[in-house]
Amino acid sequence: MKLINNIGFILLAVYLILVGIGVLVNFAIPSILLGILAILAGIFILLGR
């Protein structure tokens, strides 16, 4: 298995995992944290890092 070197995609993966866990187990994750994580992932993906 090859690890992705792009931090934007890693942050996106973490975001999607946290949202999925939150939905499945009805766990309240602070929306400000998810918003910041989503913005950072988007910025890094656009920058290509």
Steps between C-alpha positions, in 0.01 A plus 500: 500500500640838399471794741377828353756780532248779443401658832177634348376152422609374842300778668204423274518135598508591871204734450296233322581240765398736783174593328423134429566395859294793626203395291524130578533524878309828543811659647504881509824631352530880529406651167770769531765225504353329194470833319864588562609153393295524179642845416857384558448192285356709218784751512770233496331312215478821295863581573596149395696414815 
